[in-house]
């Protein structure tokens, strides 16, 4: 199930097969009209149901009058994520979830990752939230555009990434100032659970720990807020390096022609 207008709209854009669209019975308005029209144009059955039915299917999460029944998102491999970066001609930027259990936080993390152009997300198979309808809703449809790999062992995956030349950073308090960290090369950022943070085993295998300087009374951000800050900083470093390299190559080309 994919719930909510934004999530369903992105599902339609993704081109994935949809079994049927359930919409609240009664007057239709706003974006729901566009969504149902697009579904009907694609030959997707649109079925009117009572609000109670949608409430039950969505687990009483805010559904905004629409629920789509679609095949579960297919997981990819970590190698697939690295290949996406290679195909784009970009330094890999990966996001690793180490035990995030709150579906809203995971959904927000997916939205942050996709928004900055990260190449994929890695989540653990156990003791963490999976890709539930609540996660899809919280991602505002970003889940449809981001490659997601599910692995058995996060610590082992960190080691494997390091062997492939990816620098792995744990997002934790007490680490290096993120604004002074060079994220310009291939990198992965690890975000831990809401209560315990990044696990000790995983943190020990990371190349470094990075932190966001705090200037107020509180000493930390919510995991998805921290992810937005760190991922934007990492992307900024990568883009600046790519631009500098492009400018240097253009200068060298001009010198050769001269």
C-alpha positions as CSV (number, residue, x, y, z in Angstrom):
1,X,0.0,0.0,0.0
2,X,1.1,3.5,-0.8
3,X,-0.8,6.2,1.1
4,X,-1.3,9.9,0.7
5,X,-1.5,12.2,-2.3
6,X,2.2,13.0,-2.7
7,X,3.3,9.4,-2.3
8,X,0.6,8.1,-4.8
9,X,1.5,10.9,-7.3
10,X,5.2,9.9,-7.3
11,X,4.2,6.3,-7.6
12,X,2.3,7.1,-10.8
13,X,5.3,9.1,-12.1
14,X,7.6,6.2,-11.4
15,X,5.8,3.9,-13.9
16,X,5.6,1.0,-11.5
17,X,2.7,-1.4,-11.9
18,X,-0.3,-0.4,-9.8
19,X,-3.1,-2.9,-9.1
20,X,-5.8,-0.4,-8.2
21,X,-6.4,3.0,-6.7
22,X,-8.8,3.4,-3.7
23,X,-10.3,6.9,-3.3
24,X,-12.7,8.2,-0.7
25,X,-16.3,8.1,-1.8
26,X,-17.9,11.5,-2.4
27,X,-16.8,14.8,-3.9
28,X,-13.3,15.0,-5.3
29,X,-11.2,18.1,-5.2
30,X,-7.7,19.4,-5.7
31,X,-4.9,17.1,-6.6
32,X,-7.1,14.0,-6.1
33,X,-8.8,14.9,-9.4
34,X,-5.5,14.9,-11.2
35,X,-4.4,11.6,-9.6
36,X,-7.6,9.8,-10.4
37,X,-7.6,11.1,-14.0
38,X,-4.0,9.9,-14.5
39,X,-4.8,6.5,-13.1
40,X,-7.8,6.1,-15.3
41,X,-5.8,7.2,-18.4
42,X,-3.3,4.4,-17.6
43,X,-6.1,1.8,-17.2
44,X,-5.7,1.5,-13.5
45,X,-9.0,0.6,-11.7
46,X,-10.2,3.5,-9.5
47,X,-12.5,2.2,-6.8
48,X,-14.5,4.5,-4.5
49,X,-14.6,3.3,-0.8
50,X,-15.8,4.7,2.5
51,X,-13.4,6.7,4.7
52,X,-13.4,3.9,7.3
53,X,-12.0,1.5,4.7
54,X,-9.1,3.8,3.9
55,X,-8.5,4.4,7.7
56,X,-8.3,0.6,8.2
57,X,-6.0,0.0,5.3
58,X,-3.6,2.8,6.2
59,X,-3.4,1.9,9.8
60,X,-5.2,5.3,10.6
61,X,-2.2,7.2,9.2
62,X,-3.3,10.4,7.3
63,X,-4.2,9.1,3.8
64,X,-5.8,12.3,2.3
65,X,-8.5,10.2,0.7
66,X,-6.3,8.0,-1.5
67,X,-4.5,4.6,-1.2
68,X,-2.8,2.8,-4.0
69,X,-2.3,-0.9,-4.0
70,X,1.1,-1.6,-5.7
71,X,3.8,-4.2,-5.8
72,X,6.4,-3.9,-3.0
73,X,9.4,-1.9,-3.9
74,X,12.2,-4.1,-5.1
75,X,15.5,-3.9,-3.2
76,X,18.7,-3.6,-5.0
77,X,22.3,-4.5,-4.0
78,X,25.1,-2.2,-2.7
79,X,26.9,-2.9,-6.0
80,X,23.8,-1.5,-7.9
81,X,24.0,1.7,-5.9
82,X,27.7,2.2,-6.7
83,X,26.9,1.5,-10.4
84,X,24.3,4.3,-10.3
85,X,27.0,6.7,-9.2
86,X,29.4,5.4,-11.9
87,X,26.7,5.8,-14.6
88,X,26.1,9.4,-13.5
89,X,29.8,10.1,-13.5
90,X,29.7,11.2,-9.9
91,X,31.5,10.4,-6.7
92,X,29.4,7.9,-4.7
93,X,27.2,9.4,-2.0
94,X,25.5,6.7,0.1
95,X,23.3,6.9,3.2
96,X,23.3,4.1,5.8
97,X,20.6,3.6,8.4
98,X,21.9,1.8,11.4
99,X,18.8,0.6,13.3
100,X,16.3,3.5,12.7
101,X,13.1,2.1,14.0
102,X,10.7,5.0,13.6
103,X,9.1,4.8,10.1
104,X,8.6,8.6,10.0
105,X,12.3,9.2,10.6
106,X,13.2,6.6,8.0
107,X,10.8,8.2,5.5
108,X,12.3,11.6,6.2
109,X,15.8,10.2,5.8
110,X,14.8,8.8,2.4
111,X,13.4,12.2,1.4
112,X,16.6,14.0,2.4
113,X,18.8,11.4,0.6
114,X,16.9,11.6,-2.6
115,X,16.6,15.4,-2.4
116,X,20.4,15.9,-2.3
117,X,21.0,13.4,-5.1
118,X,22.4,10.6,-3.0
119,X,22.8,7.4,-5.0
120,X,21.2,5.1,-2.6
121,X,20.2,4.0,0.9
122,X,21.4,0.9,2.9
123,X,19.2,-0.5,5.6
124,X,19.6,-3.5,7.9
125,X,17.3,-6.6,7.6
126,X,16.7,-6.8,11.4
127,X,16.0,-4.5,14.3
128,X,15.0,-1.6,12.2
129,X,12.0,-0.2,10.2
130,X,11.4,-1.7,6.8
131,X,9.7,0.0,3.8
132,X,6.2,0.2,5.2
133,X,3.3,2.4,4.0
134,X,4.1,4.9,6.8
135,X,7.7,5.1,5.5
136,X,6.5,5.7,2.0
137,X,4.1,8.4,3.3
138,X,6.8,10.2,5.3
139,X,9.1,10.2,2.3
140,X,6.5,12.2,0.3
141,X,7.1,9.9,-2.7
142,X,10.9,10.1,-2.6
143,X,11.0,6.3,-2.0
144,X,10.0,5.8,-5.6
145,X,13.2,7.5,-6.9
146,X,15.9,6.2,-4.5
147,X,17.7,2.9,-4.8
148,X,17.5,1.0,-1.5
149,X,19.6,-2.0,-0.5
150,X,18.8,-4.3,2.5
151,X,21.8,-6.0,4.0
152,X,22.3,-8.6,6.8
153,X,25.3,-6.9,8.5
154,X,25.8,-3.1,8.5
155,X,29.4,-3.4,10.0
156,X,30.4,-5.8,7.3
157,X,28.9,-3.6,4.6
158,X,30.9,-0.6,6.0
159,X,34.1,-2.7,5.6
160,X,33.2,-3.7,2.1
161,X,32.6,-0.1,1.1
162,X,35.9,1.0,2.5
163,X,37.6,-1.7,0.4
164,X,36.0,-0.1,-2.6
165,X,37.5,3.3,-1.8
166,X,34.4,4.8,-0.1
167,X,35.1,6.9,3.0
168,X,32.5,6.1,5.7
169,X,31.5,8.6,8.4
170,X,29.4,8.0,11.5
171,X,27.1,10.9,12.4
172,X,27.5,11.2,16.2
173,X,28.1,13.7,18.9
174,X,31.7,14.4,19.8
175,X,33.1,14.0,16.3
176,X,34.9,16.2,13.8
177,X,33.2,19.5,12.8
178,X,31.2,18.6,9.7
179,X,31.9,22.0,8.2
180,X,35.6,21.3,8.3
181,X,35.3,17.7,6.9
182,X,36.3,16.9,3.4
183,X,33.4,14.9,1.9
184,X,34.5,15.6,-1.7
185,X,35.4,12.0,-2.5
186,X,33.4,8.8,-2.5
187,X,31.6,8.8,0.9
188,X,28.9,7.2,2.9
189,X,27.2,8.7,6.0
190,X,25.8,6.5,8.8
191,X,22.8,7.6,10.8
192,X,21.9,5.6,14.0
193,X,18.8,4.8,15.9
194,X,16.8,7.5,17.7
195,X,17.8,6.3,21.2
196,X,21.3,4.7,20.9
197,X,22.8,6.4,17.9
198,X,25.3,4.5,15.7
199,X,26.1,1.2,17.2
200,X,29.6,0.8,18.8
201,X,30.6,-2.0,16.3
202,X,29.6,0.1,13.3
203,X,31.2,3.3,14.6
204,X,34.5,1.4,15.2
205,X,34.6,0.4,11.5
206,X,33.9,3.9,10.2
207,X,36.8,6.1,9.0
208,X,35.7,9.0,11.2
209,X,32.9,10.4,13.3
210,X,31.4,13.8,12.3
211,X,29.2,16.1,14.2
212,X,27.1,19.3,13.6
213,X,28.1,22.2,15.8
214,X,25.3,23.2,18.1
215,X,24.9,26.8,19.2
216,X,21.7,26.7,21.1
217,X,20.5,25.1,24.4
218,X,19.7,21.7,22.9
219,X,22.6,19.4,22.2
220,X,21.4,17.4,19.2
221,X,19.0,17.3,16.2
222,X,16.4,14.7,15.3
223,X,18.0,12.1,13.0
224,X,16.3,13.3,9.8
225,X,17.1,17.0,10.6
226,X,20.8,16.0,11.2
227,X,20.7,14.0,7.9
228,X,19.5,17.1,6.0
229,X,22.4,19.2,7.3
230,X,25.1,16.6,6.8
231,X,24.0,15.4,3.4
232,X,23.7,18.9,2.0
233,X,27.2,19.6,3.3
234,X,28.6,16.4,1.8
235,X,26.9,17.2,-1.6
236,X,28.3,20.7,-1.5
237,X,31.8,19.4,-1.1
238,X,31.4,16.9,-4.0
239,X,29.8,19.5,-6.3
240,X,32.6,22.0,-5.6
241,X,35.3,19.4,-6.3
242,X,33.6,18.4,-9.6
243,X,33.3,22.0,-10.7
244,X,37.0,22.7,-9.8
245,X,38.0,19.6,-11.8
246,X,35.9,20.6,-14.7
247,X,37.4,24.1,-14.7
248,X,40.9,22.8,-14.4
249,X,40.4,20.4,-17.4
250,X,38.9,23.2,-19.4
251,X,42.0,25.4,-18.7
252,X,44.3,22.6,-19.6
253,X,42.4,22.0,-22.8
254,X,42.7,25.7,-23.7
255,X,46.4,25.7,-23.0
256,X,47.0,22.7,-25.2
257,X,45.0,24.3,-28.1
258,X,47.0,27.5,-27.7
